Each structure stands twice: as C-alpha cells, then as structure tokens.
Amino acid sequence: MSDSVELLLLRLALFAVVFGTAAAIARSLRSSYLPRRRPAAAQTSALPPWRLIVEVPAESGVPRGTAFRLAGVMEIGRQHPAAIVIADPSVSARHARLERIGESWRLADLGSTNGTFVDGRPVPPGGTTLAGGERIQLGAVVLRLASPADR
C-alpha cells in the first residue's frame, strides 16, 4: 500500500473517532435537557395519591376537608416528628401508624391514650387492613381514608 493511501485511511479513521465522540456528547447533552418520557405502564398508573381527609377536626385547628397525602409508612400524632400532625389534646404524641401494603393500608395504634377506631370499632393490637373509605377516629378527631379513585 502506498503512503498516500495509508495517510488517507488514517485521516478517515481519525474523522470517524472525532465524529463519534461529538455524536456521543450531543446525545448526552440532549438527554439531560429534554424531559424523559415515561413508559406506558407508568403513565397509566399516574393516579392521584391516597389521602387522609379531616372530617371532624375537634380542637386541632386543622380545617375540615384538609387532605393529607399518604406515602409509604406514616406516623400520625400530636407533634413532630409525626408525618401527619394533628394538634388536638385528645390525640397522643405518637398515636397511630399507617403503612402501605400492596393496594391497601395497614393501620396500627401505637399505644395511644384515647385509642384508634375504624368505623366505630377499636383497632386490634396487631392492626387492621384498610381498603379506602373507612373513617378513622383518633381521640376526638375523625379522618376518612380516600383512595386514588375517590375524588
């Protein structure tokens, strides 16, 4: 092979490397500035979150109809560090815990003074499973568990 052909092949190889690098950088920059598309399954499951809606606020100062968004494991109590704070004297500092279990919720009383009730029945020591629509009473405060389908 002649020197001119070798030189031409080296130049073409160098051009390919430079062009490939520039293309990779452009793709990287483009993906970081453009919003990512969600897969179809994620788009269909983009329902509103589960909520606890205040029905009877008692002396908590929380307006009736206030909705608390639920996620994962949440503690309900009269003061922080509870995720949901209801500052009513009848609510214990650490009153109850709500935990997401699949498509339902598990409610457990945390040894509260005035007890935790679901639809008028006391929550048993091991907790109880909720599916949505139930009325939860913590002391004198009543909340309703609203599923994503409830609007």
N, CA, C and O atoms as a GROMACS GRO file, in nm:
protein
  604
    1MET      N    1   0.085  -0.116   0.000
    1MET     CA    2   0.000   0.000   0.000
    1MET      C    3   0.090   0.123   0.000
    1MET      O    4   0.195   0.126   0.064
    2SER      N    5   0.047   0.223  -0.073
    2SER     CA    6   0.130   0.343  -0.083
    2SER      C    7   0.108   0.433   0.036
    2SER      O    8   0.010   0.421   0.109
    3ASP      N    9   0.202   0.524   0.054
    3ASP     CA   10   0.195   0.616   0.167
    3ASP      C   11   0.071   0.704   0.162
    3ASP      O   12   0.014   0.737   0.266
    4SER      N   13   0.029   0.744   0.044
    4SER     CA   14  -0.088   0.832   0.031
    4SER      C   15  -0.217   0.759   0.069
    4SER      O   16  -0.307   0.821   0.126
    5VAL      N   17  -0.227   0.629   0.039
    5VAL     CA   18  -0.346   0.551   0.076
    5VAL      C   19  -0.349   0.532   0.228
    5VAL      O   20  -0.454   0.544   0.290
    6GLU      N   21  -0.233   0.500   0.290
    6GLU     CA   22  -0.227   0.485   0.434
    6GLU      C   23  -0.264   0.615   0.504
    6GLU      O   24  -0.337   0.614   0.604
    7LEU      N   25  -0.214   0.725   0.453
    7LEU     CA   26  -0.245   0.855   0.511
    7LEU      C   27  -0.395   0.885   0.501
    7LEU      O   28  -0.454   0.938   0.595
    8LEU      N   29  -0.456   0.851   0.388
    8LEU     CA   30  -0.600   0.871   0.368
    8LEU      C   31  -0.680   0.786   0.468
    8LEU      O   32  -0.777   0.835   0.525
    9LEU      N   33  -0.641   0.659   0.489
    9LEU     CA   34  -0.711   0.572   0.582
    9LEU      C   35  -0.697   0.622   0.726
    9LEU      O   36  -0.794   0.617   0.803
   10LEU      N   37  -0.580   0.670   0.763
   10LEU     CA   38  -0.562   0.727   0.897
   10LEU      C   39  -0.648   0.850   0.919
   10LEU      O   40  -0.707   0.869   1.025
   11ARG      N   41  -0.655   0.935   0.815
   11ARG     CA   42  -0.739   1.055   0.826
   11ARG      C   43  -0.887   1.017   0.841
   11ARG      O   44  -0.959   1.078   0.920
   12LEU      N   45  -0.932   0.917   0.766
   12LEU     CA   46  -1.071   0.873   0.775
   12LEU      C   47  -1.100   0.813   0.914
   12LEU      O   48  -1.206   0.836   0.971
   13ALA      N   49  -1.005   0.737   0.966
   13ALA     CA   50  -1.023   0.678   1.100
   13ALA      C   51  -1.030   0.788   1.206
   13ALA      O   52  -1.114   0.781   1.296
   14LEU      N   53  -0.943   0.888   1.195
   14LEU     CA   54  -0.944   0.999   1.289
   14LEU      C   55  -1.075   1.076   1.280
   14LEU      O   56  -1.132   1.116   1.382
   15PHE      N   57  -1.124   1.097   1.157
   15PHE     CA   58  -1.251   1.166   1.135
   15PHE      C   59  -1.365   1.086   1.201
   15PHE      O   60  -1.453   1.146   1.263
   16ALA      N   61  -1.365   0.953   1.188
   16ALA     CA   62  -1.470   0.869   1.247
   16ALA      C   63  -1.467   0.878   1.399
   16ALA      O   64  -1.572   0.885   1.463
   17VAL      N   65  -1.347   0.878   1.458
   17VAL     CA   66  -1.336   0.888   1.604
   17VAL      C   67  -1.387   1.023   1.652
   17VAL      O   68  -1.462   1.029   1.750
   18VAL      N   69  -1.348   1.131   1.587
   18VAL     CA   70  -1.391   1.265   1.627
   18VAL      C   71  -1.542   1.279   1.610
   18VAL      O   72  -1.610   1.332   1.698
   19PHE      N   73  -1.596   1.232   1.498
   19PHE     CA   74  -1.739   1.241   1.473
   19PHE      C   75  -1.817   1.157   1.575
   19PHE      O   76  -1.920   1.203   1.625
   20GLY      N   77  -1.772   1.037   1.605
   20GLY     CA   78  -1.838   0.950   1.703
   20GLY      C   79  -1.839   1.013   1.841
   20GLY      O   80  -1.940   1.007   1.911
   21THR      N   81  -1.728   1.074   1.881
   21THR     CA   82  -1.720   1.141   2.011
   21THR      C   83  -1.817   1.259   2.018
   21THR      O   84  -1.887   1.277   2.117
   22ALA      N   85  -1.820   1.339   1.912
   22ALA     CA   86  -1.911   1.454   1.908
   22ALA      C   87  -2.056   1.408   1.915
   22ALA      O   88  -2.138   1.472   1.982
   23ALA      N   89  -2.090   1.299   1.846
   23ALA     CA   90  -2.226   1.248   1.848
   23ALA      C   91  -2.264   1.199   1.988
   23ALA      O   92  -2.376   1.222   2.033
   24ALA      N   93  -2.172   1.131   2.057
   24ALA     CA   94  -2.198   1.083   2.192
   24ALA      C   95  -2.220   1.199   2.288
   24ALA      O   96  -2.309   1.193   2.373
   25ILE      N   97  -2.140   1.304   2.276
   25ILE     CA   98  -2.157   1.422   2.362
   25ILE      C   99  -2.290   1.489   2.334
   25ILE      O  100  -2.359   1.532   2.427
   26ALA      N  101  -2.327   1.500   2.207
   26ALA     CA  102  -2.455   1.563   2.170
   26ALA      C  103  -2.573   1.484   2.227
   26ALA      O  104  -2.668   1.543   2.277
   27ARG      N  105  -2.566   1.350   2.218
   27ARG     CA  106  -2.673   1.266   2.273
   27ARG      C  107  -2.684   1.284   2.424
   27ARG      O  108  -2.794   1.292   2.478
   28SER      N  109  -2.571   1.289   2.490
   28SER     CA  110  -2.570   1.306   2.635
   28SER      C  111  -2.630   1.440   2.676
   28SER      O  112  -2.711   1.446   2.769
   29LEU      N  113  -2.592   1.546   2.609
   29LEU     CA  114  -2.645   1.679   2.640
   29LEU      C  115  -2.794   1.687   2.610
   29LEU      O  116  -2.870   1.745   2.686
   30ARG      N  117  -2.834   1.629   2.500
   30ARG     CA  118  -2.975   1.632   2.461
   30ARG      C  119  -3.061   1.560   2.564
   30ARG      O  120  -3.168   1.609   2.600
   31SER      N  121  -3.016   1.444   2.611
   31SER     CA  122  -3.097   1.368   2.706
   31SER      C  123  -3.105   1.437   2.841
   31SER      O  124  -3.203   1.418   2.913
   32SER      N  125  -3.006   1.517   2.877
   32SER     CA  126  -3.011   1.584   3.007
   32SER      C  127  -3.099   1.709   3.003
   32SER      O  128  -3.143   1.756   3.108
   33TYR      N  129  -3.127   1.764   2.885
   33TYR     CA  130  -3.211   1.883   2.875
   33TYR      C  131  -3.355   1.852   2.840
   33TYR      O  132  -3.444   1.931   2.872
   34LEU      N  133  -3.381   1.741   2.776
   34LEU     CA  134  -3.517   1.705   2.738
   34LEU      C  135  -3.582   1.622   2.848
   34LEU      O  136  -3.515   1.540   2.911
   35PRO      N  137  -3.712   1.643   2.871
   35PRO     CA  138  -3.779   1.560   2.971
   35PRO      C  139  -3.786   1.416   2.923
   35PRO      O  140  -3.806   1.389   2.804
   36ARG      N  141  -3.768   1.323   3.016
   36ARG     CA  142  -3.774   1.182   2.980
   36ARG      C  143  -3.919   1.138   2.967
   36ARG      O  144  -4.005   1.181   3.044
   37ARG      N  145  -3.943   1.055   2.871
   37ARG     CA  146  -4.077   1.001   2.854
   37ARG      C  147  -4.095   0.885   2.950
   37ARG      O  148  -4.005   0.803   2.968
   38ARG      N  149  -4.211   0.880   3.011
   38ARG     CA  150  -4.242   0.768   3.099
   38ARG      C  151  -4.286   0.650   3.014
   38ARG      O  152  -4.347   0.668   2.909
   39PRO      N  153  -4.255   0.530   3.060
   39PRO     CA  154  -4.310   0.414   2.991
   39PRO      C  155  -4.461   0.414   3.001
   39PRO      O  156  -4.517   0.476   3.092
   40ALA      N  157  -4.528   0.347   2.910
   40ALA     CA  158  -4.674   0.346   2.906
   40ALA      C  159  -4.734   0.298   3.037
   40ALA      O  160  -4.837   0.352   3.080
   41ALA      N  161  -4.673   0.199   3.102
   41ALA     CA  162  -4.727   0.148   3.228
   41ALA      C  163  -4.725   0.256   3.336
   41ALA      O  164  -4.818   0.265   3.415
   42ALA      N  165  -4.621   0.337   3.340
   42ALA     CA  166  -4.611   0.443   3.441
   42ALA      C  167  -4.713   0.554   3.413
   42ALA      O  168  -4.764   0.615   3.507
   43GLN      N  169  -4.742   0.579   3.287
   43GLN     CA  170  -4.838   0.683   3.254
   43GLN      C  171  -4.979   0.643   3.295
   43GLN      O  172  -5.056   0.728   3.340
   44THR      N  173  -5.014   0.518   3.281
   44THR     CA  174  -5.148   0.475   3.317
   44THR      C  175  -5.167   0.468   3.467
   44THR      O  176  -5.279   0.479   3.516
   45SER      N  177  -5.056   0.450   3.543
   45SER     CA  178  -5.071   0.440   3.688
   45SER      C  179  -5.050   0.575   3.757
   45SER      O  180  -5.031   0.580   3.878
   46ALA      N  181  -5.054   0.683   3.683
   46ALA     CA  182  -5.034   0.816   3.741
   46ALA      C  183  -5.164   0.867   3.802
   46ALA      O  184  -5.215   0.972   3.763
   47LEU      N  185  -5.216   0.791   3.898
   47LEU     CA  186  -5.338   0.829   3.967
   47LEU      C  187  -5.304   0.923   4.081
   47LEU      O  188  -5.190   0.926   4.127
   48PRO      N  189  -5.400   1.000   4.128
   48PRO     CA  190  -5.375   1.085   4.244
   48PRO      C  191  -5.339   0.996   4.365
   48PRO      O  192  -5.373   0.878   4.367
   49PRO      N  193  -5.272   1.053   4.463
   49PRO     CA  194  -5.229   0.972   4.578
   49PRO      C  195  -5.344   0.942   4.673
   49PRO      O  196  -5.450   1.005   4.668
   50TRP      N  197  -5.322   0.844   4.760
   50TRP     CA  198  -5.414   0.818   4.871
   50TRP      C  199  -5.408   0.938   4.964
   50TRP      O  200  -5.306   1.005   4.973
   51ARG      N  201  -5.520   0.967   5.034
   51ARG     CA  202  -5.526   1.083   5.122
   51ARG      C  203  -5.603   1.050   5.249
   51ARG      O  204  -5.690   0.962   5.250
   52LEU      N  205  -5.569   1.120   5.354
   52LEU     CA  206  -5.650   1.121   5.477
   52LEU      C  207  -5.718   1.256   5.480
   52LEU      O  208  -5.652   1.360   5.479
   53ILE      N  209  -5.851   1.257   5.485
   53ILE     CA  210  -5.927   1.381   5.481
   53ILE      C  211  -5.991   1.405   5.617
   53ILE      O  212  -6.056   1.316   5.673
   54VAL      N  213  -5.971   1.525   5.670
   54VAL     CA  214  -6.025   1.561   5.801
   54VAL      C  215  -6.176   1.583   5.788
   54VAL      O  216  -6.222   1.669   5.713
   55GLU      N  217  -6.254   1.503   5.864
   55GLU     CA  218  -6.400   1.519   5.866
   55GLU      C  219  -6.447   1.588   5.993
   55GLU      O  220  -6.536   1.673   5.988
   56VAL      N  221  -6.388   1.554   6.108
   56VAL     CA  222  -6.419   1.619   6.235
   56VAL      C  223  -6.286   1.666   6.294
   56VAL      O  224  -6.210   1.584   6.346
   57PRO      N  225  -6.257   1.796   6.286
   57PRO     CA  226  -6.127   1.844   6.333
   57PRO      C  227  -6.113   1.856   6.484
   57PRO      O  228  -6.002   1.867   6.534
   58ALA      N  229  -6.224   1.853   6.558
   58ALA     CA  230  -6.224   1.873   6.704
   58ALA      C  231  -6.152   2.004   6.737
   58ALA      O  232  -6.186   2.107   6.680
   59GLU      N  233  -6.052   2.001   6.826
   59GLU     CA  234  -5.979   2.123   6.864
   59GLU      C  235  -5.841   2.130   6.800
   59GLU      O  236  -5.752   2.197   6.852
   60SER      N  237  -5.822   2.061   6.689
   60SER     CA  238  -5.689   2.051   6.626
   60SER      C  239  -5.646   2.178   6.555
   60SER      O  240  -5.526   2.201   6.536
   61GLY      N  241  -5.741   2.260   6.516
   61GLY     CA  242  -5.707   2.379   6.438
   61GLY      C  243  -5.690   2.349   6.290
   61GLY      O  244  -5.666   2.440   6.211
   62VAL      N  245  -5.701   2.223   6.252
   62VAL     CA  246  -5.692   2.184   6.110
   62VAL      C  247  -5.831   2.200   6.050
   62VAL      O  248  -5.927   2.143   6.103
   63PRO      N  249  -5.845   2.275   5.941
   63PRO     CA  250  -5.978   2.294   5.882
   63PRO      C  251  -6.040   2.163   5.831
   63PRO      O  252  -5.971   2.076   5.780
   64ARG      N  253  -6.170   2.154   5.847
   64ARG     CA  254  -6.244   2.039   5.793
   64ARG      C  255  -6.220   2.034   5.642
   64ARG      O  256  -6.221   2.137   5.574
   65GLY      N  257  -6.199   1.913   5.590
   65GLY     CA  258  -6.173   1.895   5.447
   65GLY      C  259  -6.025   1.896   5.410
   65GLY      O  260  -5.990   1.868   5.295
   66THR      N  261  -5.939   1.929   5.505
   66THR     CA  262  -5.795   1.926   5.477
   66THR      C  263  -5.755   1.783   5.441
   66THR      O  264  -5.796   1.688   5.506
   67ALA      N  265  -5.675   1.769   5.336
   67ALA     CA  266  -5.631   1.637   5.290
   67ALA      C  267  -5.481   1.621   5.311
   67ALA      O  268  -5.403   1.706   5.270
   68PHE      N  269  -5.443   1.513   5.375
   68PHE     CA  270  -5.303   1.477   5.393
   68PHE      C  271  -5.268   1.369   5.292
   68PHE      O  272  -5.333   1.264   5.289
   69ARG      N  273  -5.166   1.392   5.210
   69ARG     CA  274  -5.123   1.292   5.112
   69ARG      C  275  -5.048   1.181   5.182
   69ARG      O  276  -4.967   1.206   5.272
   70LEU      N  277  -5.074   1.057   5.141
   70LEU     CA  278  -5.012   0.941   5.205
   70LEU      C  279  -4.908   0.877   5.114
   70LEU      O  280  -4.923   0.875   4.992
   71ALA      N  281  -4.804   0.824   5.176
   71ALA     CA  282  -4.700   0.753   5.102
   71ALA      C  283  -4.622   0.665   5.198
   71ALA      O  284  -4.584   0.711   5.306
   72GLY      N  285  -4.598   0.540   5.162
   72GLY     CA  286  -4.513   0.451   5.240
   72GLY      C  287  -4.562   0.427   5.381
   72GLY      O  288  -4.673   0.378   5.401
   73VAL      N  289  -4.479   0.461   5.480
   73VAL     CA  290  -4.513   0.445   5.621
   73VAL      C  291  -4.522   0.584   5.682
   73VAL      O  292  -4.428   0.663   5.672
   74MET      N  293  -4.635   0.613   5.744
   74MET     CA  294  -4.655   0.746   5.802
   74MET      C  295  -4.710   0.733   5.943
   74MET      O  296  -4.802   0.655   5.969
   75GLU      N  297  -4.652   0.810   6.033
   75GLU     CA  298  -4.698   0.814   6.171
   75GLU      C  299  -4.790   0.935   6.188
   75GLU      O  300  -4.765   1.042   6.132
   76ILE      N  301  -4.894   0.916   6.266
   76ILE     CA  302  -4.990   1.024   6.296
   76ILE      C  303  -4.979   1.053   6.444
   76ILE      O  304  -4.980   0.962   6.527
   77GLY      N  305  -4.968   1.182   6.478
   77GLY     CA  306  -4.957   1.218   6.618
   77GLY      C  307  -4.981   1.366   6.642
   77GLY      O  308  -5.007   1.441   6.548
   78ARG      N  309  -4.972   1.406   6.769
   78ARG     CA  310  -5.000   1.543   6.809
   78ARG      C  311  -4.884   1.637   6.780
   78ARG      O  312  -4.903   1.758   6.772
   79GLN      N  313  -4.764   1.584   6.765
   79GLN     CA  314  -4.647   1.671   6.745
   79GLN      C  315  -4.544   1.604   6.656
   79GLN      O  316  -4.552   1.484   6.627
   80HIS      N  317  -4.448   1.684   6.612
   80HIS     CA  318  -4.339   1.630   6.531
   80HIS      C  319  -4.256   1.536   6.616
   80HIS      O  320  -4.243   1.564   6.736
   81PRO      N  321  -4.202   1.430   6.566
   81PRO     CA  322  -4.168   1.401   6.428
   81PRO      C  323  -4.276   1.326   6.351
   81PRO      O  324  -4.244   1.270   6.246
   82ALA      N  325  -4.400   1.321   6.395
   82ALA     CA  326  -4.505   1.254   6.319
   82ALA      C  327  -4.516   1.316   6.180
   82ALA      O  328  -4.505   1.438   6.165
   83ALA      N  329  -4.538   1.233   6.080
   83ALA     CA  330  -4.553   1.282   5.943
   83ALA      C  331  -4.683   1.360   5.927
   83ALA      O  332  -4.688   1.458   5.853
   84ILE      N  333  -4.787   1.316   5.996
   84ILE     CA  334  -4.915   1.387   5.995
   84ILE      C  335  -4.940   1.437   6.137
   84ILE      O  336  -4.962   1.358   6.229
   85VAL      N  337  -4.935   1.568   6.155
   85VAL     CA  338  -4.950   1.629   6.287
   85VAL      C  339  -5.092   1.682   6.302
   85VAL      O  340  -5.139   1.764   6.223
   86ILE      N  341  -5.161   1.632   6.406
   86ILE     CA  342  -5.295   1.677   6.441
   86ILE      C  343  -5.288   1.723   6.586
   86ILE      O  344  -5.293   1.641   6.678
   87ALA      N  345  -5.277   1.853   6.605
   87ALA     CA  346  -5.253   1.911   6.738
   87ALA      C  347  -5.380   1.924   6.819
   87ALA      O  348  -5.418   2.034   6.860
   88ASP      N  349  -5.445   1.812   6.842
   88ASP     CA  350  -5.565   1.808   6.927
   88ASP      C  351  -5.527   1.743   7.059
   88ASP      O  352  -5.453   1.645   7.060
   89PRO      N  353  -5.576   1.795   7.172
   89PRO     CA  354  -5.539   1.737   7.301
   89PRO      C  355  -5.576   1.590   7.317
   89PRO      O  356  -5.514   1.519   7.397
   90SER      N  357  -5.676   1.541   7.242
   90SER     CA  358  -5.718   1.402   7.255
   90SER      C  359  -5.633   1.307   7.171
   90SER      O  360  -5.649   1.185   7.179
   91VAL      N  361  -5.543   1.362   7.089
   91VAL     CA  362  -5.454   1.281   7.005
   91VAL      C  363  -5.320   1.268   7.078
   91VAL      O  364  -5.265   1.367   7.125
   92SER      N  365  -5.270   1.146   7.089
   92SER     CA  366  -5.141   1.122   7.156
   92SER      C  367  -5.026   1.173   7.070
   92SER      O  368  -5.039   1.192   6.949
   93ALA      N  369  -4.912   1.195   7.135
   93ALA     CA  370  -4.793   1.244   7.062
   93ALA      C  371  -4.756   1.148   6.949
   93ALA      O  372  -4.727   1.191   6.838
   94ARG      N  373  -4.758   1.018   6.977
   94ARG     CA  374  -4.739   0.913   6.876
   94ARG      C  375  -4.864   0.827   6.881
   94ARG      O  376  -4.870   0.731   6.959
   95HIS      N  377  -4.963   0.858   6.800
   95HIS     CA  378  -5.094   0.796   6.814
   95HIS      C  379  -5.109   0.669   6.731
   95HIS      O  380  -5.143   0.563   6.784
   96ALA      N  381  -5.082   0.678   6.599
   96ALA     CA  382  -5.106   0.564   6.510
   96ALA      C  383  -5.006   0.565   6.394
   96ALA      O  384  -4.940   0.665   6.368
   97ARG      N  385  -4.998   0.450   6.326
   97ARG     CA  386  -4.910   0.438   6.210
   97ARG      C  387  -4.989   0.379   6.093
   97ARG      O  388  -5.061   0.281   6.109
   98LEU      N  389  -4.975   0.441   5.977
   98LEU     CA  390  -5.034   0.390   5.852
   98LEU      C  391  -4.920   0.340   5.765
   98LEU      O  392  -4.820   0.409   5.747
   99GLU      N  393  -4.935   0.219   5.712
   99GLU     CA  394  -4.832   0.160   5.628
   99GLU      C  395  -4.894   0.103   5.502
   99GLU      O  396  -4.992   0.028   5.509
  100ARG      N  397  -4.837   0.137   5.387
  100ARG     CA  398  -4.887   0.086   5.258
  100ARG      C  399  -4.848  -0.060   5.244
  100ARG      O  400  -4.731  -0.096   5.255
  101ILE      N  401  -4.947  -0.145   5.219
  101ILE     CA  402  -4.927  -0.288   5.196
  101ILE      C  403  -4.996  -0.322   5.065
  101ILE      O  404  -5.117  -0.345   5.062
  102GLY      N  405  -4.919  -0.327   4.956
  102GLY     CA  406  -4.977  -0.355   4.825
  102GLY      C  407  -5.076  -0.247   4.785
  102GLY      O  408  -5.040  -0.130   4.776
  103GLU      N  409  -5.200  -0.287   4.762
  103GLU     CA  410  -5.304  -0.192   4.721
  103GLU      C  411  -5.390  -0.146   4.839
  103GLU      O  412  -5.491  -0.079   4.818
  104SER      N  413  -5.350  -0.179   4.961
  104SER     CA  414  -5.427  -0.139   5.078
  104SER      C  415  -5.333  -0.075   5.181
  104SER      O  416  -5.215  -0.056   5.155
  105TRP      N  417  -5.388  -0.043   5.297
  105TRP     CA  418  -5.312   0.020   5.405
  105TRP      C  419  -5.332  -0.058   5.533
  105TRP      O  420  -5.436  -0.121   5.554
  106ARG      N  421  -5.232  -0.056   5.618
  106ARG     CA  422  -5.239  -0.120   5.749
  106ARG      C  423  -5.233  -0.009   5.854
  106ARG      O  424  -5.140   0.071   5.855
  107LEU      N  425  -5.332  -0.005   5.941
  107LEU     CA  426  -5.339   0.094   6.048
  107LEU      C  427  -5.313   0.025   6.181
  107LEU      O  428  -5.376  -0.076   6.212
  108ALA      N  429  -5.220   0.080   6.258
  108ALA     CA  430  -5.188   0.025   6.389
  108ALA      C  431  -5.190   0.137   6.492
  108ALA      O  432  -5.142   0.248   6.466
  109ASP      N  433  -5.245   0.107   6.610
  109ASP     CA  434  -5.242   0.201   6.721
  109ASP      C  435  -5.106   0.188   6.789
  109ASP      O  436  -5.055   0.077   6.805
  110LEU      N  437  -5.046   0.300   6.826
  110LEU     CA  438  -4.913   0.299   6.888
  110LEU      C  439  -4.920   0.316   7.040
  110LEU      O  440  -4.833   0.380   7.100
  111GLY      N  441  -5.023   0.258   7.101
  111GLY     CA  442  -5.038   0.269   7.247
  111GLY      C  443  -5.095   0.403   7.289
  111GLY      O  444  -5.061   0.454   7.396
  112SER      N  445  -5.181   0.458   7.207
  112SER     CA  446  -5.239   0.590   7.237
  112SER      C  447  -5.327   0.585   7.361
  112SER      O  448  -5.379   0.480   7.398
  113THR      N  449  -5.345   0.701   7.424
  113THR     CA  450  -5.427   0.711   7.545
  113THR      C  451  -5.574   0.692   7.514
  113THR      O  452  -5.644   0.619   7.586
  114ASN      N  453  -5.624   0.756   7.407
  114ASN     CA  454  -5.768   0.753   7.376
  114ASN      C  455  -5.806   0.653   7.269
  114ASN      O  456  -5.923   0.646   7.231
  115GLY      N  457  -5.712   0.574   7.221
  115GLY     CA  458  -5.743   0.468   7.126
  115GLY      C  459  -5.759   0.514   6.982
  115GLY      O  460  -5.773   0.633   6.954
  116THR      N  461  -5.758   0.416   6.893
  116THR     CA  462  -5.778   0.438   6.750
  116THR      C  463  -5.893   0.348   6.707
  116THR      O  464  -5.896   0.230   6.740
  117PHE      N  465  -5.987   0.405   6.632
  117PHE     CA  466  -6.106   0.332   6.591
  117PHE      C  467  -6.124   0.342   6.440
  117PHE      O  468  -6.092   0.445   6.379
  118VAL      N  469  -6.174   0.235   6.380
  118VAL     CA  470  -6.207   0.234   6.238
  118VAL      C  471  -6.355   0.202   6.226
  118VAL      O  472  -6.399   0.095   6.267
  119ASP      N  473  -6.430   0.294   6.169
  119ASP     CA  474  -6.575   0.280   6.155
  119ASP      C  475  -6.640   0.240   6.288
  119ASP      O  476  -6.729   0.156   6.292
  120GLY      N  477  -6.592   0.303   6.398
  120GLY     CA  478  -6.651   0.282   6.529
  120GLY      C  479  -6.596   0.162   6.606
  120GLY      O  480  -6.628   0.146   6.724
  121ARG      N  481  -6.513   0.078   6.543
  121ARG     CA  482  -6.457  -0.039   6.611
  121ARG      C  483  -6.311  -0.012   6.649
  121ARG      O  484  -6.237   0.046   6.570
  122PRO      N  485  -6.269  -0.054   6.768
  122PRO     CA  486  -6.129  -0.032   6.808
  122PRO      C  487  -6.034  -0.112   6.719
  122PRO      O  488  -6.064  -0.224   6.677
  123VAL      N  489  -5.919  -0.052   6.691
  123VAL     CA  490  -5.816  -0.121   6.613
  123VAL      C  491  -5.755  -0.228   6.702
  123VAL      O  492  -5.711  -0.198   6.813
  124PRO      N  493  -5.750  -0.354   6.655
  124PRO     CA  494  -5.693  -0.460   6.738
  124PRO      C  495  -5.541  -0.442   6.757
  124PRO      O  496  -5.479  -0.367   6.682
  125PRO      N  497  -5.482  -0.509   6.854
  125PRO     CA  498  -5.339  -0.493   6.882
  125PRO      C  499  -5.248  -0.516   6.760
  125PRO      O  500  -5.146  -0.448   6.747
  126GLY      N  501  -5.283  -0.606   6.672
  126GLY     CA  502  -5.200  -0.632   6.554
  126GLY      C  503  -5.225  -0.536   6.439
  126GLY      O  504  -5.158  -0.545   6.336
  127GLY      N  505  -5.319  -0.446   6.455
  127GLY     CA  506  -5.354  -0.352   6.348
  127GLY      C  507  -5.466  -0.406   6.264
  127GLY      O  508  -5.515  -0.517   6.285
  128THR      N  509  -5.508  -0.326   6.166
  128THR     CA  510  -5.617  -0.365   6.077
  128THR      C  511  -5.588  -0.317   5.936
  128THR      O  512  -5.519  -0.216   5.917
  129THR      N  513  -5.641  -0.389   5.838
  129THR     CA  514  -5.620  -0.354   5.697
  129THR      C  515  -5.733  -0.265   5.649
  129THR      O  516  -5.850  -0.290   5.677
  130LEU      N  517  -5.697  -0.160   5.575
  130LEU     CA  518  -5.794  -0.065   5.522
  130LEU      C  519  -5.790  -0.067   5.369
  130LEU      O  520  -5.683  -0.080   5.309
  131ALA      N  521  -5.906  -0.055   5.307
  131ALA     CA  522  -5.914  -0.058   5.162
  131ALA      C  523  -5.953   0.076   5.102
  131ALA      O  524  -5.945   0.094   4.980
  132GLY      N  525  -5.995   0.170   5.184
  132GLY     CA  526  -6.039   0.301   5.137
  132GLY      C  527  -6.183   0.327   5.173
  132GLY      O  528  -6.266   0.237   5.166
  133GLY      N  529  -6.212   0.449   5.212
  133GLY     CA  530  -6.348   0.487   5.251
  133GLY      C  531  -6.375   0.476   5.400
  133GLY      O  532  -6.477   0.526   5.447
  134GLU      N  533  -6.287   0.412   5.475
  134GLU     CA  534  -6.308   0.395   5.618
  134GLU      C  535  -6.292   0.529   5.692
  134GLU      O  536  -6.219   0.617   5.648
  135ARG      N  537  -6.363   0.539   5.805
  135ARG     CA  538  -6.349   0.655   5.892
  135ARG      C  539  -6.261   0.613   6.010
  135ARG      O  540  -6.288   0.516   6.080
  136ILE      N  541  -6.154   0.690   6.029
  136ILE     CA  542  -6.056   0.662   6.133
  136ILE      C  543  -6.072   0.767   6.241
  136ILE      O  544  -6.066   0.887   6.214
  137GLN      N  545  -6.091   0.722   6.365
  137GLN     CA  546  -6.106   0.815   6.477
  137GLN      C  547  -5.983   0.804   6.565
  137GLN      O  548  -5.946   0.696   6.612
  138LEU      N  549  -5.920   0.919   6.588
  138LEU     CA  550  -5.804   0.932   6.676
  138LEU      C  551  -5.846   1.030   6.785
  138LEU      O  552  -5.848   1.151   6.762
  139GLY      N  553  -5.878   0.980   6.903
  139GLY     CA  554  -5.932   1.068   7.006
  139GLY      C  555  -6.064   1.125   6.958
  139GLY      O  556  -6.156   1.051   6.923
  140ALA      N  557  -6.074   1.258   6.955
  140ALA     CA  558  -6.197   1.324   6.909
  140ALA      C  559  -6.193   1.360   6.761
  140ALA      O  560  -6.291   1.411   6.707
  141VAL      N  561  -6.081   1.335   6.695
  141VAL     CA  562  -6.063   1.371   6.554
  141VAL      C  563  -6.104   1.254   6.465
  141VAL      O  564  -6.069   1.139   6.492
  142VAL      N  565  -6.179   1.284   6.358
  142VAL     CA  566  -6.221   1.181   6.264
  142VAL      C  567  -6.165   1.214   6.126
  142VAL      O  568  -6.178   1.326   6.077
  143LEU      N  569  -6.101   1.114   6.065
  143LEU     CA  570  -6.043   1.126   5.932
  143LEU      C  571  -6.105   1.020   5.842
  143LEU      O  572  -6.152   0.917   5.891
  144ARG      N  573  -6.105   1.044   5.712
  144ARG     CA  574  -6.152   0.944   5.616
  144ARG      C  575  -6.039   0.908   5.523
  144ARG      O  576  -5.972   0.996   5.470
  145LEU      N  577  -6.018   0.778   5.502
  145LEU     CA  578  -5.915   0.731   5.409
  145LEU      C  579  -5.974   0.732   5.268
  145LEU      O  580  -6.068   0.658   5.239
  146ALA      N  581  -5.916   0.816   5.181
  146ALA     CA  582  -5.966   0.830   5.043
  146ALA      C  583  -5.867   0.765   4.948
  146ALA      O  584  -5.749   0.798   4.948
  147SER      N  585  -5.917   0.672   4.867
  147SER     CA  586  -5.832   0.604   4.768
  147SER      C  587  -5.812   0.696   4.648
  147SER      O  588  -5.881   0.798   4.636
  148PRO      N  589  -5.718   0.662   4.557
  148PRO     CA  590  -5.698   0.745   4.437
  148PRO      C  591  -5.825   0.757   4.352
  148PRO      O  592  -5.843   0.856   4.281
  149ALA      N  593  -5.912   0.657   4.358
  149ALA     CA  594  -6.034   0.660   4.278
  149ALA      C  595  -6.136   0.760   4.334
  149ALA      O  596  -6.222   0.808   4.260
  150ASP      N  597  -6.126   0.791   4.464
  150ASP     CA  598  -6.217   0.888   4.529
  150ASP      C  599  -6.177   1.029   4.493
  150ASP      O  600  -6.064   1.069   4.521
  151ARG      N  601  -6.263   1.102   4.433
  151ARG     CA  602  -6.235   1.243   4.402
  151ARG      C  603  -6.346   1.329   4.442
  151ARG      O  604  -6.340   1.451   4.424
   0.00000   0.00000   0.00000
